[in-house]
Amino acid sequence: MTSEDIRIYAASLGLDAVGIAPALYAAPSKPVADVCPLTSGTGAERFSPDRLLPGCQSVIVIAFPYYAG
């Protein structure tokens, strides 16, 4: 499956805010406050998906639209 296949499938579900990023370790230079209590992990594993999913090469990110009316 290619990134374009993923984008097309997501669009068919009505999800148009889709991104695919490499799963590289990129920890910030200074500590980051907990901005999302639903995020897995508590430390470096938040910035290195391979620690939670060995062999992970990419991360698919989807912004889900919420009705705020």
Secondary structure, DSSP 4 states (H G I P E B T S, - for coil): --HHHHHHHHHHTT---EEEEE------SS------TTSS-SSGGGT-HHHHSTT--EEEEE-------
